[in-house]
C-alpha cells in the first residue's frame, strides 16, 4: 500500500529530482518544487503532489484552464491517476465548478486552487492585450552574411562600370579606325556595338524614306493644282485683236507665195486699214478682186438687179 508519511520522509531527508534550493537575501535557504502538478510551487508536506494521495491542482493548456484531481482509488493505475476536468471561460463559473468538485476536500487545497485560477486568468488577459497591440519584432542579423552581400554588390557595380567603359572605348576606336580592320576586342561588347550602329543606320534610312514620301506627295499635289481648270473673264477688245492677228498671219502667208503686184496692193490696202482698237469696214468688191488676182484665184460675183420699173396705176 501507499503510505504518504513514508514517502515524504524519503523525499524530505533524502533525494528528490524535483527539489530546487535557493539562497535568500537574508542568508537563509528556500526550497522550491519543479513538479508541474504542484499547486503552490513550494516543497512542503501539504503542497507535495507525490506525498499526498488526495490532491488537486489547476493547469493551463492552449488558453484553457483544467482542474486535475487525484484520488487514492486510482493509485493502482498510474495511466488513469489524474482526472481532467475542463473549466468554463467565465471566471465566476469556473470558481463554481471548483466548489462543486472540491466540496468535501481540505480548505487549504480549495483555497490554493482558487488562487492559482485567478493568477492564470490574469496572465491570460495580459497575453490577449499584448497580442492585440502592435509590437516590434527583433530579428537577429548575421554580420558575416551582410559583409559578403556588400562585397558582392561592390564587385557587381565595378563590373558594370568596366563594361560601360569598354563599350565607349570600342565606339571611339571604331569611329577613329585606329587599328584598321583588325579588332581583338571581347566578342560580346563588339557585337553590342555593331547592333547599335545597325539600329542607327536603320533609323536614318527610315527618316530618308519618310522625307522622300513627303516630296512625292507635294509634287502630286502641285500636278493636281495644275490640272485644275482656270476660269478668266476677258473684254471684247481682246477678241477683236486676236481676230486681226489671225487675218494678218493669213495675209503674210499669201504675200510670200504671190507676186510683187499682190504685195504692192496689200501695202496699199494696209495704208487704208483703220487704226487698232476700232472695227474696220468690210472690203469692197474691187478689193476682193485685187486680192484674188494676187493669189491666182478667180472669183465670180453675181449681182442681182432689181427691177426699177413700177406698175403704173390707172389714171
RAGIJO-V694698 format. One record per backbone hydrogen bond with DSSP energy under -0.5 kcal/mol. NH is the residue of the N-H (numbers start at 0). CO is the residue of the C=O. E is the energy in kcal/mol with one decimal. If there is no record, write none. Layout:
BEGIN
[[NH & CO & E] [NH & CO & E]]
END
This chain:
BEGIN
[[3 & 1 & -0.5] [6 & 2 & -1.8] [7 & 3 & -2.2] [8 & 4 & -2.0] [9 & 5 & -1.9] [10 & 6 & -2.3] [11 & 7 & -3.2] [12 & 8 & -2.1] [13 & 9 & -1.5] [18 & 15 & -1.2] [19 & 31 & -2.4] [21 & 29 & -2.8] [23 & 27 & -3.3] [26 & 23 & -0.9] [29 & 21 & -2.9] [31 & 19 & -4.3] [32 & 40 & -2.0] [33 & 17 & -2.5] [37 & 34 & -1.4] [42 & 30 & -1.5] [43 & 41 & -1.0] [47 & 43 & -1.0] [54 & 52 & -0.6] [54 & 69 & -1.8] [56 & 67 & -2.3] [58 & 65 & -2.3] [60 & 63 & -2.8] [63 & 60 & -1.2] [65 & 58 & -3.0] [66 & 84 & -3.6] [67 & 56 & -3.2] [67 & 65 & -0.6] [68 & 82 & -2.0] [69 & 54 & -3.5] [70 & 80 & -0.6] [73 & 70 & -1.0] [74 & 71 & -1.2] [76 & 73 & -1.0] [79 & 76 & -1.0] [80 & 77 & -1.1] [82 & 68 & -3.0] [83 & 81 & -0.5] [84 & 66 & -2.4] [84 & 82 & -0.5] [86 & 64 & -2.6] [93 & 89 & -2.2] [94 & 90 & -1.9] [95 & 91 & -1.9] [96 & 92 & -1.9] [97 & 93 & -1.9] [98 & 94 & -2.2] [99 & 95 & -1.9] [100 & 96 & -2.5] [101 & 97 & -2.3] [102 & 99 & -0.7] [104 & 101 & -0.7] [109 & 105 & -1.8] [110 & 106 & -2.5] [111 & 107 & -2.4] [112 & 108 & -2.2] [113 & 109 & -2.0] [114 & 110 & -2.4] [115 & 111 & -2.3] [116 & 112 & -2.2] [117 & 113 & -2.0] [118 & 114 & -1.9] [119 & 115 & -2.2] [120 & 116 & -2.4] [121 & 117 & -2.2] [122 & 118 & -2.2] [123 & 119 & -1.8] [124 & 120 & -1.9] [125 & 121 & -2.1] [126 & 122 & -1.8] [127 & 123 & -2.0] [128 & 124 & -2.1] [129 & 125 & -2.4] [130 & 126 & -2.1] [131 & 127 & -1.6] [132 & 128 & -1.3] [137 & 135 & -0.6] [138 & 136 & -0.6] [142 & 140 & -0.8] [145 & 141 & -1.9] [146 & 142 & -2.2] [147 & 143 & -1.9] [148 & 144 & -2.5] [149 & 145 & -2.4] [150 & 146 & -2.3] [151 & 147 & -2.2] [152 & 148 & -2.3] [153 & 149 & -2.4] [154 & 150 & -2.4] [155 & 151 & -2.3] [156 & 152 & -2.3] [157 & 153 & -2.3] [158 & 154 & -2.3] [159 & 155 & -2.2] [160 & 156 & -2.3] [161 & 157 & -2.2] [162 & 158 & -2.0] [163 & 159 & -2.0] [164 & 160 & -2.4] [165 & 161 & -2.4] [166 & 162 & -2.2] [167 & 163 & -2.2] [168 & 164 & -2.4] [169 & 165 & -2.3] [170 & 166 & -2.3] [171 & 167 & -2.3] [172 & 168 & -2.5] [173 & 169 & -2.6] [174 & 170 & -2.3] [175 & 171 & -2.4] [176 & 172 & -2.7] [177 & 172 & -0.8] [179 & 176 & -0.6] [181 & 178 & -1.3] [182 & 180 & -0.6] [189 & 185 & -2.1] [190 & 186 & -2.5] [191 & 187 & -1.8] [192 & 188 & -2.2] [193 & 189 & -2.2] [194 & 190 & -2.3] [195 & 191 & -2.1] [196 & 192 & -2.2] [197 & 193 & -2.3] [198 & 194 & -2.3] [199 & 195 & -2.1] [200 & 196 & -2.3] [201 & 197 & -2.5] [202 & 198 & -2.2] [203 & 199 & -2.2] [204 & 200 & -2.5] [205 & 201 & -2.2] [206 & 202 & -2.2] [207 & 203 & -2.4] [208 & 204 & -2.5] [209 & 205 & -2.0] [210 & 206 & -2.2] [211 & 207 & -2.5] [212 & 208 & -1.9] [213 & 209 & -1.7] [214 & 210 & -2.1] [215 & 211 & -2.3] [216 & 212 & -2.1] [217 & 213 & -2.0] [218 & 214 & -2.5] [219 & 215 & -2.5] [220 & 216 & -1.9] [221 & 217 & -2.0] [222 & 218 & -2.5] [223 & 219 & -2.3] [224 & 220 & -1.8] [225 & 221 & -2.2] [226 & 222 & -2.3] [227 & 223 & -0.9] [237 & 234 & -0.6] [238 & 234 & -0.8] [239 & 235 & -1.6] [240 & 236 & -2.4] [241 & 237 & -2.2] [242 & 238 & -1.9] [243 & 239 & -2.1] [244 & 240 & -2.3] [245 & 241 & -1.7] [246 & 242 & -2.0] [247 & 243 & -2.5] [248 & 244 & -1.9] [249 & 245 & -1.7] [250 & 246 & -2.1] [251 & 247 & -2.3] [252 & 248 & -1.7] [253 & 249 & -1.8] [254 & 250 & -2.0] [255 & 251 & -1.6] [256 & 252 & -1.2] [257 & 253 & -1.5] [258 & 293 & -0.6] [262 & 258 & -1.1] [263 & 259 & -2.1] [264 & 260 & -2.4] [265 & 261 & -2.3] [266 & 262 & -2.2] [267 & 263 & -2.3] [268 & 264 & -2.8] [269 & 265 & -2.6] [270 & 266 & -1.8] [271 & 267 & -1.3] [272 & 269 & -0.9] [277 & 274 & -1.3] [287 & 283 & -1.8] [288 & 284 & -1.8] [289 & 285 & -2.3] [290 & 286 & -2.2] [291 & 287 & -2.0] [292 & 288 & -2.2] [293 & 289 & -2.3] [294 & 290 & -1.5] [295 & 291 & -0.9] [295 & 292 & -0.8] [296 & 291 & -2.7] [302 & 300 & -0.5] [303 & 301 & -0.5] [304 & 302 & -0.5] [305 & 303 & -0.5] [307 & 305 & -0.6] [312 & 310 & -0.6]]
END
